[in-house]
Amino acid sequence: MRLNAPIVGITAGTGGQGYRLVASDGGIFSFGDAPFSGSLGATPPAAPVDGMAPTADGAGYYLLDQWGRVYAFGDAVHLGDAFTP
């Protein structure tokens, strides 16, 4: 597999038998029992993604970019962010 951007984060799957990787362009790669809930791959963020965090049940995730913008996927709820361009 050839990546368009470096991997910057990882989260575990819902049953501990998989994981998700996130690249700095917002692309998500899901393996095993980690569900794919969307990505920023088709519309890259204005600032590179720095990392990700799963929701409590693992059915969603948050991405955070270098400008403080938060992106919510799956059952993650966007409650605001510290976006400053």
All heavy atoms as a GROMACS GRO file, in nm:
protein
  602
    1MET      N    1   0.084  -0.117   0.000
    1MET     CA    2   0.000   0.000   0.000
    1MET      C    3   0.089   0.124   0.000
    1MET      O    4   0.184   0.133   0.076
    1MET     CB    5  -0.089  -0.002   0.125
    1MET     CG    6  -0.170   0.123   0.143
    1MET     SD    7  -0.263   0.137   0.298
    1MET     CE    8  -0.361  -0.008   0.297
    2ARG      N    9   0.055   0.219  -0.084
    2ARG     CA   10   0.128   0.345  -0.088
    2ARG      C   11   0.042   0.453  -0.022
    2ARG      O   12  -0.074   0.471  -0.058
    2ARG     CB   13   0.156   0.385  -0.233
    2ARG     CG   14   0.237   0.511  -0.244
    2ARG     CD   15   0.254   0.552  -0.391
    2ARG     NE   16   0.316   0.680  -0.402
    2ARG     CZ   17   0.256   0.797  -0.379
    2ARG    NH1   18   0.131   0.800  -0.340
    2ARG    NH2   19   0.320   0.910  -0.393
    3LEU      N   20   0.098   0.522   0.075
    3LEU     CA   21   0.026   0.627   0.146
    3LEU      C   22   0.051   0.762   0.081
    3LEU      O   23   0.161   0.790   0.034
    3LEU     CB   24   0.071   0.632   0.292
    3LEU     CG   25   0.044   0.508   0.375
    3LEU    CD1   26   0.107   0.523   0.512
    3LEU    CD2   27  -0.105   0.482   0.387
    4ASN      N   28  -0.052   0.846   0.081
    4ASN     CA   29  -0.037   0.983   0.030
    4ASN      C   30   0.016   1.078   0.138
    4ASN      O   31   0.063   1.186   0.106
    4ASN     CB   32  -0.172   1.036  -0.020
    4ASN     CG   33  -0.219   0.960  -0.141
    4ASN    OD1   34  -0.140   0.917  -0.223
    4ASN    ND2   35  -0.350   0.943  -0.153
    5ALA      N   36   0.002   1.038   0.264
    5ALA     CA   37   0.046   1.120   0.378
    5ALA      C   38   0.086   1.026   0.491
    5ALA      O   39   0.041   0.912   0.498
    5ALA     CB   40  -0.068   1.212   0.423
    6PRO      N   41   0.171   1.073   0.584
    6PRO     CA   42   0.215   0.987   0.694
    6PRO      C   43   0.103   0.955   0.794
    6PRO      O   44   0.012   1.035   0.814
    6PRO     CB   45   0.326   1.068   0.761
    6PRO     CG   46   0.304   1.208   0.720
    6PRO     CD   47   0.235   1.205   0.586
    7ILE      N   48   0.114   0.840   0.858
    7ILE     CA   49   0.021   0.800   0.964
    7ILE      C   50   0.056   0.879   1.090
    7ILE      O   51   0.172   0.888   1.128
    7ILE     CB   52   0.032   0.648   0.991
    7ILE    CG1   53  -0.004   0.568   0.867
    7ILE    CG2   54  -0.052   0.608   1.112
    7ILE    CD1   55  -0.147   0.584   0.820
    8VAL      N   56  -0.047   0.936   1.155
    8VAL     CA   57  -0.024   1.020   1.273
    8VAL      C   58  -0.101   0.975   1.396
    8VAL      O   59  -0.087   1.034   1.503
    8VAL     CB   60  -0.055   1.168   1.244
    8VAL    CG1   61   0.040   1.224   1.139
    8VAL    CG2   62  -0.200   1.186   1.200
    9GLY      N   63  -0.187   0.871   1.383
    9GLY     CA   64  -0.264   0.827   1.498
    9GLY      C   65  -0.320   0.688   1.480
    9GLY      O   66  -0.327   0.636   1.368
   10ILE      N   67  -0.362   0.627   1.592
   10ILE     CA   68  -0.418   0.492   1.592
   10ILE      C   69  -0.519   0.481   1.706
   10ILE      O   70  -0.501   0.542   1.812
   10ILE     CB   71  -0.306   0.386   1.607
   10ILE    CG1   72  -0.362   0.244   1.594
   10ILE    CG2   73  -0.231   0.405   1.738
   10ILE    CD1   74  -0.254   0.138   1.586
   11THR      N   75  -0.627   0.405   1.683
   11THR     CA   76  -0.722   0.371   1.789
   11THR      C   77  -0.755   0.223   1.779
   11THR      O   78  -0.747   0.164   1.671
   11THR     CB   79  -0.854   0.451   1.780
   11THR    OG1   80  -0.920   0.419   1.658
   11THR    CG2   81  -0.830   0.600   1.790
   12ALA      N   82  -0.794   0.163   1.890
   12ALA     CA   83  -0.830   0.021   1.894
   12ALA      C   84  -0.970  -0.001   1.839
   12ALA      O   85  -1.053   0.090   1.841
   12ALA     CB   86  -0.823  -0.030   2.038
   13GLY      N   87  -0.997  -0.125   1.794
   13GLY     CA   88  -1.130  -0.163   1.748
   13GLY      C   89  -1.225  -0.185   1.865
   13GLY      O   90  -1.185  -0.183   1.982
   14THR      N   91  -1.350  -0.210   1.834
   14THR     CA   92  -1.453  -0.223   1.938
   14THR      C   93  -1.433  -0.345   2.026
   14THR      O   94  -1.467  -0.343   2.144
   14THR     CB   95  -1.593  -0.228   1.874
   14THR    OG1   96  -1.596  -0.334   1.778
   14THR    CG2   97  -1.626  -0.098   1.807
   15GLY      N   98  -1.379  -0.454   1.974
   15GLY     CA   99  -1.361  -0.576   2.053
   15GLY      C  100  -1.216  -0.608   2.081
   15GLY      O  101  -1.184  -0.718   2.126
   16GLY      N  102  -1.127  -0.514   2.054
   16GLY     CA  103  -0.986  -0.537   2.079
   16GLY      C  104  -0.919  -0.625   1.976
   16GLY      O  105  -0.807  -0.671   1.997
   17GLN      N  106  -0.986  -0.650   1.864
   17GLN     CA  107  -0.930  -0.736   1.760
   17GLN      C  108  -0.905  -0.658   1.631
   17GLN      O  109  -0.915  -0.714   1.521
   17GLN     CB  110  -1.025  -0.852   1.732
   17GLN     CG  111  -1.046  -0.943   1.851
   17GLN     CD  112  -0.918  -1.010   1.896
   17GLN    OE1  113  -0.843  -1.063   1.815
   17GLN    NE2  114  -0.890  -1.004   2.025
   18GLY      N  115  -0.876  -0.531   1.642
   18GLY     CA  116  -0.849  -0.449   1.524
   18GLY      C  117  -0.806  -0.310   1.564
   18GLY      O  118  -0.795  -0.279   1.683
   19TYR      N  119  -0.787  -0.227   1.464
   19TYR     CA  120  -0.746  -0.088   1.489
   19TYR      C  121  -0.773  -0.004   1.366
   19TYR      O  122  -0.798  -0.054   1.258
   19TYR     CB  123  -0.597  -0.081   1.527
   19TYR     CG  124  -0.507  -0.152   1.428
   19TYR    CD1  125  -0.456  -0.086   1.317
   19TYR    CD2  126  -0.473  -0.286   1.445
   19TYR    CE1  127  -0.374  -0.151   1.226
   19TYR    CE2  128  -0.392  -0.351   1.357
   19TYR     CZ  129  -0.343  -0.283   1.246
   19TYR     OH  130  -0.262  -0.348   1.156
   20ARG      N  131  -0.769   0.128   1.388
   20ARG     CA  132  -0.781   0.226   1.281
   20ARG      C  133  -0.655   0.312   1.282
   20ARG      O  134  -0.605   0.348   1.388
   20ARG     CB  135  -0.899   0.321   1.304
   20ARG     CG  136  -1.033   0.262   1.291
   20ARG     CD  137  -1.136   0.373   1.315
   20ARG     NE  138  -1.255   0.319   1.374
   20ARG     CZ  139  -1.279   0.307   1.503
   20ARG    NH1  140  -1.193   0.348   1.592
   20ARG    NH2  141  -1.392   0.255   1.546
   21LEU      N  142  -0.609   0.346   1.164
   21LEU     CA  143  -0.498   0.439   1.149
   21LEU      C  144  -0.552   0.564   1.083
   21LEU      O  145  -0.642   0.557   0.998
   21LEU     CB  146  -0.388   0.378   1.060
   21LEU     CG  147  -0.330   0.245   1.103
   21LEU    CD1  148  -0.235   0.193   0.995
   21LEU    CD2  149  -0.259   0.257   1.235
   22VAL      N  150  -0.497   0.680   1.118
   22VAL     CA  151  -0.533   0.804   1.050
   22VAL      C  152  -0.406   0.866   0.996
   22VAL      O  153  -0.302   0.868   1.062
   22VAL     CB  154  -0.608   0.903   1.144
   22VAL    CG1  155  -0.523   0.947   1.261
   22VAL    CG2  156  -0.657   1.024   1.064
   23ALA      N  157  -0.415   0.917   0.874
   23ALA     CA  158  -0.304   0.986   0.810
   23ALA      C  159  -0.323   1.137   0.826
   23ALA      O  160  -0.434   1.184   0.854
   23ALA     CB  161  -0.297   0.949   0.662
   24SER      N  162  -0.218   1.211   0.805
   24SER     CA  163  -0.225   1.356   0.825
   24SER      C  164  -0.320   1.425   0.727
   24SER      O  165  -0.364   1.536   0.752
   24SER     CB  166  -0.086   1.419   0.818
   24SER     OG  167  -0.030   1.402   0.688
   25ASP      N  168  -0.356   1.359   0.616
   25ASP     CA  169  -0.452   1.417   0.523
   25ASP      C  170  -0.596   1.380   0.557
   25ASP      O  171  -0.689   1.412   0.483
   25ASP     CB  172  -0.420   1.375   0.379
   25ASP     CG  173  -0.434   1.226   0.352
   25ASP    OD1  174  -0.464   1.149   0.447
   25ASP    OD2  175  -0.414   1.187   0.236
   26GLY      N  176  -0.617   1.310   0.671
   26GLY     CA  177  -0.751   1.274   0.715
   26GLY      C  178  -0.800   1.140   0.663
   26GLY      O  179  -0.914   1.102   0.689
   27GLY      N  180  -0.716   1.068   0.593
   27GLY     CA  181  -0.753   0.934   0.546
   27GLY      C  182  -0.755   0.835   0.661
   27GLY      O  183  -0.669   0.841   0.750
   28ILE      N  184  -0.854   0.746   0.664
   28ILE     CA  185  -0.870   0.645   0.769
   28ILE      C  186  -0.851   0.507   0.708
   28ILE      O  187  -0.905   0.478   0.601
   28ILE     CB  188  -1.010   0.652   0.834
   28ILE    CG1  189  -1.035   0.789   0.896
   28ILE    CG2  190  -1.030   0.540   0.935
   28ILE    CD1  191  -0.959   0.817   1.021
   29PHE      N  192  -0.779   0.422   0.779
   29PHE     CA  193  -0.758   0.284   0.736
   29PHE      C  194  -0.801   0.194   0.851
   29PHE      O  195  -0.744   0.200   0.959
   29PHE     CB  196  -0.609   0.261   0.703
   29PHE     CG  197  -0.558   0.358   0.600
   29PHE    CD1  198  -0.500   0.477   0.639
   29PHE    CD2  199  -0.570   0.329   0.465
   29PHE    CE1  200  -0.454   0.568   0.544
   29PHE    CE2  201  -0.524   0.418   0.370
   29PHE     CZ  202  -0.466   0.538   0.409
   30SER      N  203  -0.907   0.113   0.828
   30SER     CA  204  -0.963   0.026   0.933
   30SER      C  205  -0.923  -0.118   0.908
   30SER      O  206  -0.928  -0.166   0.795
   30SER     CB  207  -1.115   0.037   0.934
   30SER     OG  208  -1.155   0.166   0.972
   31PHE      N  209  -0.888  -0.188   1.017
   31PHE     CA  210  -0.847  -0.328   1.011
   31PHE      C  211  -0.917  -0.406   1.122
   31PHE      O  212  -0.942  -0.353   1.230
   31PHE     CB  213  -0.695  -0.340   1.027
   31PHE     CG  214  -0.618  -0.264   0.924
   31PHE    CD1  215  -0.579  -0.133   0.947
   31PHE    CD2  216  -0.586  -0.323   0.802
   31PHE    CE1  217  -0.508  -0.062   0.851
   31PHE    CE2  218  -0.515  -0.252   0.706
   31PHE     CZ  219  -0.476  -0.121   0.730
   32GLY      N  220  -0.948  -0.534   1.096
   32GLY     CA  221  -1.010  -0.618   1.197
   32GLY      C  222  -1.149  -0.570   1.234
   32GLY      O  223  -1.228  -0.535   1.148
   33ASP      N  224  -1.179  -0.565   1.366
   33ASP     CA  225  -1.313  -0.527   1.412
   33ASP      C  226  -1.332  -0.377   1.430
   33ASP      O  227  -1.433  -0.334   1.485
   33ASP     CB  228  -1.348  -0.601   1.541
   33ASP     CG  229  -1.268  -0.552   1.661
   33ASP    OD1  230  -1.176  -0.469   1.645
   33ASP    OD2  231  -1.296  -0.599   1.773
   34ALA      N  232  -1.241  -0.296   1.383
   34ALA     CA  233  -1.255  -0.150   1.395
   34ALA      C  234  -1.341  -0.099   1.279
   34ALA      O  235  -1.299  -0.104   1.164
   34ALA     CB  236  -1.118  -0.084   1.392
   35PRO      N  237  -1.464  -0.053   1.308
   35PRO     CA  238  -1.550  -0.009   1.200
   35PRO      C  239  -1.502   0.121   1.134
   35PRO      O  240  -1.450   0.209   1.201
   35PRO     CB  241  -1.686   0.012   1.267
   35PRO     CG  242  -1.656   0.034   1.410
   35PRO     CD  243  -1.529  -0.042   1.439
   36PHE      N  244  -1.520   0.128   1.003
   36PHE     CA  245  -1.492   0.252   0.928
   36PHE      C  246  -1.617   0.336   0.933
   36PHE      O  247  -1.725   0.291   0.897
   36PHE     CB  248  -1.455   0.218   0.784
   36PHE     CG  249  -1.435   0.340   0.699
   36PHE    CD1  250  -1.317   0.411   0.705
   36PHE    CD2  251  -1.536   0.384   0.614
   36PHE    CE1  252  -1.299   0.524   0.627
   36PHE    CE2  253  -1.518   0.496   0.536
   36PHE     CZ  254  -1.398   0.567   0.542
   37SER      N  255  -1.604   0.462   0.976
   37SER     CA  256  -1.720   0.552   0.987
   37SER      C  257  -1.704   0.678   0.905
   37SER      O  258  -1.779   0.773   0.922
   37SER     CB  259  -1.743   0.589   1.134
   37SER     OG  260  -1.772   0.475   1.210
   38GLY      N  261  -1.606   0.681   0.817
   38GLY     CA  262  -1.585   0.797   0.733
   38GLY      C  263  -1.445   0.852   0.749
   38GLY      O  264  -1.370   0.810   0.837
   39SER      N  265  -1.410   0.945   0.661
   39SER     CA  266  -1.277   1.005   0.664
   39SER      C  267  -1.280   1.142   0.598
   39SER      O  268  -1.383   1.184   0.544
   39SER     CB  269  -1.176   0.916   0.591
   39SER     OG  270  -1.196   0.923   0.451
   40LEU      N  271  -1.168   1.208   0.600
   40LEU     CA  272  -1.151   1.336   0.530
   40LEU      C  273  -1.075   1.316   0.400
   40LEU      O  274  -1.035   1.411   0.337
   40LEU     CB  275  -1.076   1.435   0.618
   40LEU     CG  276  -1.144   1.472   0.749
   40LEU    CD1  277  -1.051   1.557   0.835
   40LEU    CD2  278  -1.273   1.545   0.723
   41GLY      N  279  -1.054   1.192   0.360
   41GLY     CA  280  -0.973   1.160   0.242
   41GLY      C  281  -1.018   1.230   0.115
   41GLY      O  282  -0.937   1.275   0.036
   42ALA      N  283  -1.150   1.239   0.091
   42ALA     CA  284  -1.201   1.302  -0.031
   42ALA      C  285  -1.195   1.454  -0.024
   42ALA      O  286  -1.184   1.522  -0.126
   42ALA     CB  287  -1.344   1.258  -0.057
   43THR      N  288  -1.202   1.510   0.097
   43THR     CA  289  -1.194   1.655   0.116
   43THR      C  290  -1.094   1.683   0.227
   43THR      O  291  -1.133   1.701   0.344
   43THR     CB  292  -1.331   1.715   0.154
   43THR    OG1  293  -1.382   1.644   0.267
   43THR    CG2  294  -1.430   1.706   0.041
   44PRO      N  295  -0.965   1.684   0.196
   44PRO     CA  296  -0.862   1.702   0.300
   44PRO      C  297  -0.882   1.830   0.381
   44PRO      O  298  -0.932   1.930   0.329
   44PRO     CB  299  -0.732   1.709   0.220
   44PRO     CG  300  -0.764   1.646   0.089
   44PRO     CD  301  -0.909   1.674   0.064
   45PRO      N  302  -0.845   1.826   0.508
   45PRO     CA  303  -0.858   1.945   0.593
   45PRO      C  304  -0.760   2.054   0.551
   45PRO      O  305  -0.660   2.027   0.485
   45PRO     CB  306  -0.823   1.891   0.732
   45PRO     CG  307  -0.732   1.776   0.704
   45PRO     CD  308  -0.781   1.715   0.577
   46ALA      N  309  -0.790   2.177   0.589
   46ALA     CA  310  -0.701   2.289   0.558
   46ALA      C  311  -0.567   2.276   0.631
   46ALA      O  312  -0.464   2.320   0.581
   46ALA     CB  313  -0.768   2.421   0.593
   47ALA      N  314  -0.570   2.217   0.749
   47ALA     CA  315  -0.448   2.194   0.828
   47ALA      C  316  -0.434   2.043   0.849
   47ALA      O  317  -0.533   1.972   0.859
   47ALA     CB  318  -0.458   2.264   0.963
   48PRO      N  319  -0.312   1.993   0.856
   48PRO     CA  320  -0.291   1.849   0.874
   48PRO      C  321  -0.354   1.796   1.004
   48PRO      O  322  -0.356   1.864   1.106
   48PRO     CB  323  -0.139   1.835   0.880
   48PRO     CG  324  -0.087   1.954   0.810
   48PRO     CD  325  -0.185   2.064   0.839
   49VAL      N  326  -0.405   1.673   0.996
   49VAL     CA  327  -0.459   1.605   1.113
   49VAL      C  328  -0.342   1.564   1.202
   49VAL      O  329  -0.239   1.516   1.153
   49VAL     CB  330  -0.543   1.482   1.071
   49VAL    CG1  331  -0.580   1.396   1.190
   49VAL    CG2  332  -0.666   1.528   0.996
   50ASP      N  333  -0.357   1.584   1.332
   50ASP     CA  334  -0.252   1.549   1.430
   50ASP      C  335  -0.278   1.417   1.501
   50ASP      O  336  -0.187   1.356   1.551
   50ASP     CB  337  -0.241   1.658   1.536
   50ASP     CG  338  -0.146   1.768   1.497
   50ASP    OD1  339  -0.064   1.748   1.406
   50ASP    OD2  340  -0.154   1.875   1.559
   51GLY      N  341  -0.405   1.377   1.512
   51GLY     CA  342  -0.434   1.255   1.585
   51GLY      C  343  -0.581   1.223   1.586
   51GLY      O  344  -0.661   1.294   1.525
   52MET      N  345  -0.615   1.115   1.656
   52MET     CA  346  -0.753   1.072   1.666
   52MET      C  347  -0.780   1.012   1.803
   52MET      O  348  -0.688   0.971   1.873
   52MET     CB  349  -0.786   0.972   1.556
   52MET     CG  350  -0.721   0.836   1.570
   52MET     SD  351  -0.747   0.724   1.429
   52MET     CE  352  -0.922   0.722   1.409
   53ALA      N  353  -0.909   1.010   1.840
   53ALA     CA  354  -0.952   0.949   1.966
   53ALA      C  355  -1.083   0.876   1.940
   53ALA      O  356  -1.169   0.928   1.869
   53ALA     CB  357  -0.973   1.056   2.072
   54PRO      N  358  -1.099   0.756   1.998
   54PRO     CA  359  -1.224   0.681   1.978
   54PRO      C  360  -1.333   0.731   2.073
   54PRO      O  361  -1.304   0.790   2.176
   54PRO     CB  362  -1.185   0.538   2.015
   54PRO     CG  363  -1.080   0.557   2.120
   54PRO     CD  364  -1.003   0.680   2.078
   55THR      N  365  -1.458   0.701   2.039
   55THR     CA  366  -1.567   0.724   2.134
   55THR      C  367  -1.562   0.611   2.238
   55THR      O  368  -1.491   0.513   2.220
   55THR     CB  369  -1.704   0.724   2.062
   55THR    OG1  370  -1.720   0.601   1.993
   55THR    CG2  371  -1.715   0.842   1.965
   56ALA      N  372  -1.638   0.627   2.344
   56ALA     CA  373  -1.634   0.529   2.454
   56ALA      C  374  -1.668   0.387   2.409
   56ALA      O  375  -1.608   0.292   2.456
   56ALA     CB  376  -1.729   0.572   2.566
   57ASP      N  377  -1.763   0.373   2.316
   57ASP     CA  378  -1.801   0.239   2.271
   57ASP      C  379  -1.723   0.193   2.148
   57ASP      O  380  -1.743   0.083   2.098
   57ASP     CB  381  -1.952   0.231   2.245
   57ASP     CG  382  -1.998   0.321   2.131
   57ASP    OD1  383  -1.914   0.388   2.066
   57ASP    OD2  384  -2.120   0.324   2.106
   58GLY      N  385  -1.636   0.279   2.096
   58GLY     CA  386  -1.553   0.242   1.981
   58GLY      C  387  -1.625   0.248   1.848
   58GLY      O  388  -1.568   0.215   1.744
   59ALA      N  389  -1.752   0.291   1.846
   59ALA     CA  390  -1.830   0.295   1.722
   59ALA      C  391  -1.814   0.427   1.647
   59ALA      O  392  -1.881   0.451   1.548
   59ALA     CB  393  -1.976   0.269   1.751
   60GLY      N  394  -1.726   0.511   1.694
   60GLY     CA  395  -1.700   0.638   1.628
   60GLY      C  396  -1.563   0.690   1.668
   60GLY      O  397  -1.494   0.628   1.751
   61TYR      N  398  -1.526   0.804   1.613
   61TYR     CA  399  -1.396   0.862   1.645
   61TYR      C  400  -1.393   1.010   1.611
   61TYR      O  401  -1.477   1.060   1.536
   61TYR     CB  402  -1.282   0.789   1.573
   61TYR     CG  403  -1.309   0.753   1.429
   61TYR    CD1  404  -1.279   0.840   1.325
   61TYR    CD2  405  -1.364   0.630   1.398
   61TYR    CE1  406  -1.303   0.806   1.193
   61TYR    CE2  407  -1.389   0.594   1.267
   61TYR     CZ  408  -1.358   0.682   1.164
   61TYR     OH  409  -1.384   0.648   1.034
   62TYR      N  410  -1.298   1.077   1.673
   62TYR     CA  411  -1.273   1.219   1.650
   62TYR      C  412  -1.137   1.234   1.585
   62TYR      O  413  -1.043   1.163   1.622
   62TYR     CB  414  -1.271   1.296   1.783
   62TYR     CG  415  -1.400   1.291   1.860
   62TYR    CD1  416  -1.421   1.195   1.957
   62TYR    CD2  417  -1.499   1.384   1.836
   62TYR    CE1  418  -1.538   1.190   2.029
   62TYR    CE2  419  -1.618   1.381   1.907
   62TYR     CZ  420  -1.636   1.283   2.004
   62TYR     OH  421  -1.753   1.280   2.074
   63LEU      N  422  -1.126   1.328   1.492
   63LEU     CA  423  -0.997   1.367   1.437
   63LEU      C  424  -0.971   1.510   1.479
   63LEU      O  425  -1.063   1.591   1.488
   63LEU     CB  426  -0.999   1.358   1.283
   63LEU     CG  427  -1.036   1.225   1.222
   63LEU    CD1  428  -1.026   1.234   1.069
   63LEU    CD2  429  -0.950   1.113   1.275
   64LEU      N  430  -0.846   1.543   1.504
   64LEU     CA  431  -0.806   1.677   1.545
   64LEU      C  432  -0.700   1.726   1.450
   64LEU      O  433  -0.600   1.657   1.426
   64LEU     CB  434  -0.750   1.676   1.688
   64LEU     CG  435  -0.695   1.808   1.740
   64LEU    CD1  436  -0.807   1.910   1.756
   64LEU    CD2  437  -0.620   1.787   1.869
   65ASP      N  438  -0.719   1.848   1.392
   65ASP     CA  439  -0.615   1.902   1.304
   65ASP      C  440  -0.528   2.003   1.377
   65ASP      O  441  -0.555   2.039   1.492
   65ASP     CB  442  -0.674   1.956   1.173
   65ASP     CG  443  -0.747   2.089   1.186
   65ASP    OD1  444  -0.732   2.161   1.286
   65ASP    OD2  445  -0.822   2.122   1.091
   66GLN      N  446  -0.424   2.047   1.312
   66GLN     CA  447  -0.326   2.137   1.374
   66GLN      C  448  -0.382   2.273   1.408
   66GLN      O  449  -0.322   2.346   1.487
   66GLN     CB  450  -0.204   2.152   1.285
   66GLN     CG  451  -0.120   2.027   1.279
   66GLN     CD  452   0.002   2.043   1.190
   66GLN    OE1  453   0.022   2.145   1.125
   66GLN    NE2  454   0.083   1.940   1.185
   67TRP      N  455  -0.494   2.311   1.352
   67TRP     CA  456  -0.557   2.440   1.382
   67TRP      C  457  -0.658   2.428   1.495
   67TRP      O  458  -0.724   2.525   1.530
   67TRP     CB  459  -0.624   2.498   1.259
   67TRP     CG  460  -0.529   2.556   1.159
   67TRP    CD1  461  -0.394   2.571   1.172
   67TRP    CD2  462  -0.563   2.605   1.030
   67TRP    NE1  463  -0.341   2.626   1.059
   67TRP    CE2  464  -0.443   2.649   0.970
   67TRP    CE3  465  -0.680   2.615   0.958
   67TRP    CZ2  466  -0.439   2.703   0.842
   67TRP    CZ3  467  -0.676   2.670   0.832
   67TRP    CH2  468  -0.557   2.713   0.775
   68GLY      N  469  -0.675   2.310   1.551
   68GLY     CA  470  -0.770   2.290   1.661
   68GLY      C  471  -0.910   2.254   1.617
   68GLY      O  472  -1.002   2.253   1.698
   69ARG      N  473  -0.929   2.224   1.489
   69ARG     CA  474  -1.061   2.183   1.441
   69ARG      C  475  -1.082   2.036   1.473
   69ARG      O  476  -0.993   1.954   1.456
   69ARG     CB  477  -1.074   2.207   1.291
   69ARG     CG  478  -1.211   2.170   1.238
   69ARG     CD  479  -1.228   2.210   1.095
   69ARG     NE  480  -1.260   2.352   1.094
   69ARG     CZ  481  -1.255   2.428   0.985
   69ARG    NH1  482  -1.217   2.378   0.871
   69ARG    NH2  483  -1.285   2.556   0.991
   70VAL      N  484  -1.204   2.002   1.520
   70VAL     CA  485  -1.241   1.865   1.554
   70VAL      C  486  -1.341   1.816   1.449
   70VAL      O  487  -1.435   1.887   1.413
   70VAL     CB  488  -1.305   1.858   1.695
   70VAL    CG1  489  -1.358   1.719   1.724
   70VAL    CG2  490  -1.204   1.901   1.800
   71TYR      N  491  -1.321   1.693   1.401
   71TYR     CA  492  -1.410   1.628   1.306
   71TYR      C  493  -1.464   1.502   1.372
   71TYR      O  494  -1.388   1.422   1.426
   71TYR     CB  495  -1.334   1.590   1.178
   71TYR     CG  496  -1.264   1.705   1.112
   71TYR    CD1  497  -1.134   1.740   1.148
   71TYR    CD2  498  -1.328   1.780   1.014
   71TYR    CE1  499  -1.069   1.845   1.087
   71TYR    CE2  500  -1.263   1.887   0.952
   71TYR     CZ  501  -1.134   1.919   0.990
   71TYR     OH  502  -1.070   2.024   0.929
   72ALA      N  503  -1.596   1.485   1.369
   72ALA     CA  504  -1.662   1.372   1.436
   72ALA      C  505  -1.716   1.273   1.332
   72ALA      O  506  -1.777   1.314   1.234
   72ALA     CB  507  -1.775   1.422   1.525
   73PHE      N  508  -1.696   1.143   1.359
   73PHE     CA  509  -1.743   1.037   1.270
   73PHE      C  510  -1.810   0.928   1.351
   73PHE      O  511  -1.778   0.907   1.468
   73PHE     CB  512  -1.625   0.977   1.192
   73PHE     CG  513  -1.559   1.074   1.099
   73PHE    CD1  514  -1.451   1.150   1.141
   73PHE    CD2  515  -1.606   1.092   0.970
   73PHE    CE1  516  -1.391   1.241   1.056
   73PHE    CE2  517  -1.546   1.183   0.884
   73PHE     CZ  518  -1.438   1.258   0.927
   74GLY      N  519  -1.902   0.854   1.286
   74GLY     CA  520  -1.973   0.747   1.355
   74GLY      C  521  -2.063   0.805   1.462
   74GLY      O  522  -2.135   0.901   1.438
   75ASP      N  523  -2.057   0.750   1.584
   75ASP     CA  524  -2.142   0.800   1.692
   75ASP      C  525  -2.078   0.914   1.771
   75ASP      O  526  -2.130   0.956   1.873
   75ASP     CB  527  -2.188   0.687   1.785
   75ASP     CG  528  -2.075   0.625   1.866
   75ASP    OD1  529  -1.957   0.662   1.848
   75ASP    OD2  530  -2.105   0.538   1.949
   76ALA      N  531  -1.966   0.965   1.723
   76ALA     CA  532  -1.902   1.082   1.787
   76ALA      C  533  -1.990   1.206   1.764
   76ALA      O  534  -2.046   1.224   1.657
   76ALA     CB  535  -1.764   1.105   1.729
   77VAL      N  536  -2.002   1.289   1.866
   77VAL     CA  537  -2.082   1.411   1.858
   77VAL      C  538  -1.989   1.531   1.863
   77VAL      O  539  -1.908   1.544   1.955
   77VAL     CB  540  -2.183   1.417   1.976
   77VAL    CG1  541  -2.263   1.546   1.972
   77VAL    CG2  542  -2.275   1.296   1.973
   78HIS      N  543  -2.002   1.619   1.764
   78HIS     CA  544  -1.919   1.739   1.762
   78HIS      C  545  -1.977   1.840   1.860
   78HIS      O  546  -2.091   1.883   1.847
   78HIS     CB  547  -1.916   1.799   1.622
   78HIS     CG  548  -1.820   1.910   1.610
   78HIS    ND1  549  -1.855   2.040   1.632
   78HIS    CD2  550  -1.688   1.912   1.580
   78HIS    CE1  551  -1.749   2.118   1.616
   78HIS    NE2  552  -1.646   2.041   1.584
   79LEU      N  553  -1.898   1.878   1.959
   79LEU     CA  554  -1.944   1.971   2.063
   79LEU      C  555  -1.872   2.104   2.056
   79LEU      O  556  -1.883   2.186   2.148
   79LEU     CB  557  -1.923   1.908   2.201
   79LEU     CG  558  -1.998   1.777   2.226
   79LEU    CD1  559  -1.958   1.715   2.358
   79LEU    CD2  560  -2.148   1.800   2.218
   80GLY      N  561  -1.798   2.127   1.948
   80GLY     CA  562  -1.723   2.250   1.933
   80GLY      C  563  -1.576   2.220   1.921
   80GLY      O  564  -1.532   2.106   1.935
   81ASP      N  565  -1.498   2.323   1.893
   81ASP     CA  566  -1.353   2.305   1.882
   81ASP      C  567  -1.282   2.436   1.905
   81ASP      O  568  -1.345   2.537   1.934
   81ASP     CB  569  -1.315   2.241   1.748
   81ASP     CG  570  -1.370   2.316   1.627
   81ASP    OD1  571  -1.374   2.440   1.628
   81ASP    OD2  572  -1.408   2.249   1.530
   82ALA      N  573  -1.153   2.434   1.893
   82ALA     CA  574  -1.071   2.553   1.916
   82ALA      C  575  -1.014   2.604   1.784
   82ALA      O  576  -0.903   2.651   1.778
   82ALA     CB  577  -0.957   2.519   2.014
   83PHE      N  578  -1.092   2.593   1.676
   83PHE     CA  579  -1.047   2.630   1.543
   83PHE      C  580  -1.004   2.775   1.537
   83PHE      O  581  -1.079   2.865   1.572
   83PHE     CB  582  -1.157   2.604   1.440
   83PHE     CG  583  -1.124   2.653   1.304
   83PHE    CD1  584  -1.018   2.599   1.233
   83PHE    CD2  585  -1.198   2.755   1.246
   83PHE    CE1  586  -0.985   2.643   1.106
   83PHE    CE2  587  -1.167   2.799   1.118
   83PHE     CZ  588  -1.062   2.745   1.048
   84THR      N  589  -0.879   2.796   1.498
   84THR     CA  590  -0.826   2.930   1.475
   84THR      C  591  -0.734   2.925   1.354
   84THR      O  592  -0.624   2.873   1.362
   84THR     CB  593  -0.746   2.982   1.597
   84THR    OG1  594  -0.647   2.885   1.630
   84THR    CG2  595  -0.834   3.005   1.717
   85PRO      N  596  -0.780   2.976   1.239
   85PRO     CA  597  -0.697   2.970   1.117
   85PRO      C  598  -0.576   3.060   1.123
   85PRO      O  599  -0.567   3.149   1.201
   85PRO     CB  600  -0.793   3.014   1.006
   85PRO     CG  601  -0.904   3.085   1.074
   85PRO     CD  602  -0.908   3.038   1.216
   0.00000   0.00000   0.00000
